């Protein structure tokens, strides 16, 4: 165990897992509140096109490491994609589900074409599709840390304003809040979160890491702030558990993290449903007892 803890690879994996586990649910809370849980999928596939574009740029520049510009390319494409999605949604150019579908299929198709043009193969995209946390370098850790700090500062610092916009846009506008700017902020935060999470769970599973902890937290909390806090704790716990298990078993970390989230949601939802059922039975029994006592009193 000591050897594992002191292993630089394990240290990098755990640092990135903790950072992503803590920050992804922050943005996920806003997306769930806006009923745009699938936004991460659309932006994620645009980010995949950015990965391929960065790969192509690195190939043209003659870099020894062709994927040196993959993450910067993903960041640029994801932010541009998020801005386009938000502007199309705000102007009513197309329904949200149509926009998501266009970004979903357009992003992955563009990524495949660009990686082919760079002389690579679809196998080169697998690490970005499903995550490859075991290959993160210290430079990846620093990039993830910088992105995570930005998410924490903006996502928590503007929590009241962002909640107002995601909860009731018309009320937020009536109070003088810059609604369009705040909506764009949520979209850009989602883009940054996806690029930060890409190496952990991959673009195909990143929405699971953003949404599942929030869905679980909503089962046991009532306020927005508590939901976000509990979701962050759940995100960190599932990421650490997923990475920790893969240190002993040959499993894919990103997929395991999401599966753990699904299992936890199922357990908590079942338990919450059982508690509600027992509470209803207890309430009904109390009502029946009061009615019986009232009837007996009237008869006497």
C-alpha positions as CSV (number, residue, x, y, z in Angstrom):
1,X,0.0,0.0,0.0
2,X,2.9,2.4,0.8
3,X,4.4,1.7,-2.5
4,X,1.2,2.6,-4.2
5,X,0.8,5.8,-2.3
6,X,4.3,6.9,-3.1
7,X,4.0,5.9,-6.8
8,X,4.0,9.1,-8.9
9,X,1.5,7.6,-11.4
10,X,-0.9,6.8,-8.6
11,X,-0.4,10.3,-7.1
12,X,-1.2,12.0,-10.4
13,X,-4.3,9.7,-10.9
14,X,-5.6,10.5,-7.4
15,X,-5.0,14.3,-7.7
16,X,-6.8,14.5,-11.0
17,X,-9.6,12.2,-9.8
18,X,-10.2,14.4,-6.7
19,X,-10.1,17.6,-8.7
20,X,-12.6,16.4,-11.3
21,X,-14.8,14.6,-8.8
22,X,-15.2,17.9,-6.9
23,X,-15.7,20.3,-9.8
24,X,-17.9,18.3,-12.3
25,X,-21.0,18.2,-10.0
26,X,-20.8,22.0,-9.5
27,X,-21.7,22.6,-13.1
28,X,-23.9,19.5,-13.2
29,X,-26.1,21.1,-10.5
30,X,-26.8,24.1,-12.7
31,X,-27.4,21.9,-15.7
32,X,-29.9,19.7,-13.8
33,X,-31.6,22.8,-12.5
34,X,-32.0,24.1,-16.1
35,X,-33.1,20.6,-17.3
36,X,-30.2,20.5,-19.7
37,X,-28.5,17.4,-18.4
38,X,-27.5,16.3,-21.9
39,X,-25.6,19.5,-22.7
40,X,-22.4,17.8,-21.6
41,X,-22.8,15.2,-24.3
42,X,-23.1,17.8,-27.0
43,X,-20.2,19.9,-25.9
44,X,-18.1,16.7,-25.2
45,X,-18.4,15.6,-28.8
46,X,-17.4,19.1,-30.0
47,X,-14.4,18.9,-27.6
48,X,-13.5,15.6,-29.3
49,X,-13.3,17.4,-32.6
50,X,-11.0,19.9,-30.9
51,X,-8.8,17.0,-29.7
52,X,-8.5,15.9,-33.3
53,X,-7.9,19.4,-34.5
54,X,-5.1,19.8,-32.0
55,X,-3.7,16.5,-33.1
56,X,-3.8,17.8,-36.8
57,X,-2.1,21.1,-35.8
58,X,0.6,19.2,-33.9
59,X,1.2,17.0,-36.9
60,X,1.5,20.0,-39.3
61,X,3.8,21.7,-36.9
62,X,6.1,18.6,-36.8
63,X,5.8,18.2,-33.0
64,X,7.5,15.0,-31.7
65,X,4.4,14.5,-29.5
66,X,1.5,14.8,-32.0
67,X,-1.1,15.2,-29.3
68,X,0.7,18.1,-27.6
69,X,-2.1,20.5,-28.7
70,X,-5.0,18.0,-28.1
71,X,-6.2,19.5,-24.8
72,X,-5.8,23.1,-25.9
73,X,-7.7,22.3,-29.0
74,X,-10.4,20.6,-26.9
75,X,-10.7,23.7,-24.7
76,X,-11.1,26.1,-27.6
77,X,-13.6,23.9,-29.5
78,X,-15.6,23.2,-26.4
79,X,-15.9,26.8,-25.4
80,X,-16.8,27.9,-29.0
81,X,-19.3,25.0,-29.1
82,X,-20.9,26.0,-25.8
83,X,-21.2,29.6,-26.9
84,X,-22.9,28.5,-30.2
85,X,-25.3,26.2,-28.4
86,X,-26.3,28.9,-25.9
87,X,-26.8,31.5,-28.5
88,X,-28.9,29.2,-30.7
89,X,-31.0,28.2,-27.6
90,X,-31.5,31.8,-26.5
91,X,-32.6,32.9,-29.9
92,X,-34.9,30.0,-30.4
93,X,-33.2,29.0,-33.6
94,X,-33.8,25.3,-32.8
95,X,-35.1,23.2,-29.9
96,X,-32.5,22.2,-27.3
97,X,-32.7,18.5,-28.2
98,X,-32.1,19.2,-31.9
99,X,-29.1,21.4,-31.0
100,X,-27.7,18.6,-28.9
101,X,-28.2,16.0,-31.6
102,X,-26.4,18.3,-34.2
103,X,-23.5,18.8,-31.9
104,X,-23.4,15.2,-30.8
105,X,-23.1,13.7,-34.3
106,X,-21.3,16.6,-35.9
107,X,-18.6,16.7,-33.3
108,X,-17.8,13.0,-33.4
109,X,-17.9,12.9,-37.2
110,X,-15.6,15.9,-37.4
111,X,-13.2,14.4,-34.9
112,X,-12.9,11.1,-36.9
113,X,-12.3,13.1,-40.2
114,X,-9.6,15.3,-38.6
115,X,-7.8,12.5,-36.9
116,X,-7.7,10.7,-40.2
117,X,-6.3,13.8,-41.9
118,X,-3.6,14.0,-39.2
119,X,-2.5,10.5,-40.2
120,X,-3.9,8.9,-37.1
121,X,-6.6,6.3,-36.5
122,X,-9.7,6.1,-34.5
123,X,-7.7,4.2,-31.9
124,X,-5.9,7.4,-31.1
125,X,-9.2,8.9,-30.0
126,X,-10.1,6.0,-27.6
127,X,-8.3,7.5,-24.6
128,X,-10.3,10.7,-25.0
129,X,-13.6,8.9,-25.7
130,X,-13.4,6.7,-22.5
131,X,-10.7,8.4,-20.5
132,X,-7.1,7.4,-19.9
133,X,-6.3,8.6,-16.3
134,X,-3.3,6.3,-16.0
135,X,-1.5,8.3,-18.7
136,X,-1.8,11.7,-17.2
137,X,1.5,13.7,-16.8
138,X,2.3,16.4,-14.3
139,X,1.6,19.0,-17.0
140,X,-1.9,17.4,-17.4
141,X,-2.3,17.7,-13.6
142,X,-1.4,21.4,-13.6
143,X,-3.8,22.1,-16.5
144,X,-6.6,20.2,-14.7
145,X,-5.8,22.1,-11.5
146,X,-6.0,25.4,-13.2
147,X,-9.3,24.6,-14.9
148,X,-10.7,23.2,-11.6
149,X,-9.7,26.4,-9.7
150,X,-11.6,28.5,-12.4
151,X,-14.6,26.3,-12.0
152,X,-14.6,26.5,-8.2
153,X,-14.1,30.3,-8.2
154,X,-16.8,31.0,-10.7
155,X,-19.2,28.2,-9.9
156,X,-19.2,28.9,-6.2
157,X,-18.5,32.6,-6.2
158,X,-21.5,33.3,-8.5
159,X,-23.7,30.6,-7.0
160,X,-26.5,32.9,-6.0
161,X,-26.7,34.7,-9.3
162,X,-26.3,31.5,-11.4
163,X,-29.0,29.8,-9.3
164,X,-31.4,32.6,-9.8
165,X,-30.9,32.4,-13.6
166,X,-31.2,28.6,-13.8
167,X,-34.2,28.5,-11.4
168,X,-36.4,31.3,-12.8
169,X,-35.0,33.3,-15.7
170,X,-37.8,35.8,-15.9
171,X,-37.5,36.6,-12.2
172,X,-33.8,37.0,-12.5
173,X,-34.2,39.4,-15.3
174,X,-36.7,41.5,-13.4
175,X,-34.1,41.9,-10.6
176,X,-31.6,43.4,-13.0
177,X,-29.3,40.4,-13.3
178,X,-27.4,40.0,-16.6
179,X,-29.3,36.9,-17.6
180,X,-27.6,36.4,-21.0
181,X,-24.1,36.8,-19.6
182,X,-24.9,34.4,-16.7
183,X,-26.4,31.8,-19.1
184,X,-23.3,32.0,-21.2
185,X,-21.2,31.6,-18.1
186,X,-23.0,28.3,-17.3
187,X,-22.4,27.1,-20.8
188,X,-18.7,28.0,-20.8
189,X,-18.3,26.4,-17.3
190,X,-19.7,23.2,-18.8
191,X,-17.2,23.4,-21.6
192,X,-14.3,23.9,-19.2
193,X,-15.5,21.1,-16.9
194,X,-15.7,18.7,-19.8
195,X,-12.2,19.4,-21.0
196,X,-11.0,19.0,-17.4
197,X,-12.8,15.7,-17.0
198,X,-11.8,14.3,-20.4
199,X,-8.8,12.4,-19.2
200,X,-10.7,10.8,-16.3
201,X,-13.9,9.5,-17.8
202,X,-13.8,10.5,-21.5
203,X,-16.2,12.6,-23.5
204,X,-18.7,9.7,-23.8
205,X,-19.1,9.4,-20.1
206,X,-18.4,12.9,-18.8
207,X,-22.1,13.7,-18.4
208,X,-22.4,10.8,-16.1
209,X,-19.8,12.3,-13.7
210,X,-21.5,15.7,-13.9
211,X,-25.1,14.5,-13.5
212,X,-25.2,11.3,-11.4
213,X,-23.8,12.9,-8.2
214,X,-26.4,15.6,-8.4
215,X,-29.2,13.1,-9.0
216,X,-28.1,11.2,-6.0
217,X,-27.8,14.3,-3.8
218,X,-31.3,15.4,-4.8
219,X,-32.7,12.3,-3.3
220,X,-31.4,13.2,0.2
221,X,-31.4,17.0,0.2
222,X,-33.9,19.7,-0.3
223,X,-31.9,23.0,-0.8
224,X,-29.8,23.9,-3.8
225,X,-26.7,24.6,-1.7
226,X,-26.9,21.3,0.1
227,X,-27.5,19.5,-3.1
228,X,-24.3,21.0,-4.6
229,X,-22.2,20.3,-1.5
230,X,-23.4,16.6,-1.2
231,X,-22.9,16.1,-5.0
232,X,-19.3,17.3,-4.7
233,X,-18.6,14.9,-1.9
234,X,-20.2,12.0,-3.9
235,X,-18.3,13.0,-7.0
236,X,-15.0,12.9,-5.0
237,X,-15.9,9.6,-3.3
238,X,-16.9,7.8,-6.5
239,X,-13.8,9.0,-8.4
240,X,-11.4,7.9,-5.6
241,X,-13.2,4.6,-5.3
242,X,-13.2,4.0,-9.0
243,X,-9.5,4.8,-9.3
244,X,-8.6,2.9,-6.2
245,X,-10.4,-0.3,-7.3
246,X,-8.6,-0.2,-10.7
247,X,-5.2,-0.2,-8.9
248,X,-6.0,-3.8,-7.9
249,X,-8.2,-5.0,-10.7
250,X,-7.7,-4.5,-14.5
251,X,-10.7,-2.4,-15.1
252,X,-11.4,0.8,-17.1
253,X,-11.4,3.7,-14.5
254,X,-13.8,6.0,-16.3
255,X,-16.4,3.4,-16.9
256,X,-16.1,2.1,-13.3
257,X,-16.6,5.5,-11.9
258,X,-19.8,6.0,-13.8
259,X,-21.0,2.5,-12.9
260,X,-20.4,3.1,-9.2
261,X,-22.5,6.3,-9.6
262,X,-25.3,4.3,-11.2
263,X,-25.2,1.6,-8.5
264,X,-25.2,4.3,-5.7
265,X,-28.1,6.1,-7.3
266,X,-30.1,2.8,-7.5
267,X,-29.4,2.0,-3.8
268,X,-30.2,5.5,-2.6
269,X,-33.3,5.8,-4.7
270,X,-34.6,2.4,-3.5
271,X,-33.9,3.3,0.1
272,X,-35.5,6.7,-0.2
273,X,-38.6,5.0,-1.8
274,X,-38.8,2.5,1.1
275,X,-38.6,5.3,3.6
276,X,-41.3,7.3,1.9
277,X,-43.5,4.2,1.8
278,X,-43.1,3.5,5.5
279,X,-43.8,7.1,6.3
280,X,-47.0,7.1,4.3
281,X,-48.1,3.9,6.0
282,X,-47.4,5.5,9.4
283,X,-49.3,8.6,8.5
284,X,-52.2,6.6,7.2
285,X,-52.2,4.5,10.5
286,X,-52.2,7.7,12.5
287,X,-55.1,9.2,10.5
288,X,-57.1,6.0,10.9
289,X,-56.4,6.0,14.7
290,X,-57.6,9.6,15.0
291,X,-60.8,8.8,13.0
292,X,-61.5,5.7,15.1
293,X,-61.0,7.7,18.3
294,X,-63.3,10.5,17.0
295,X,-66.0,8.0,16.0
296,X,-65.9,6.3,19.4
297,X,-66.1,9.7,21.1
298,X,-69.2,10.7,19.1
299,X,-70.9,7.3,19.9
300,X,-70.3,7.8,23.6
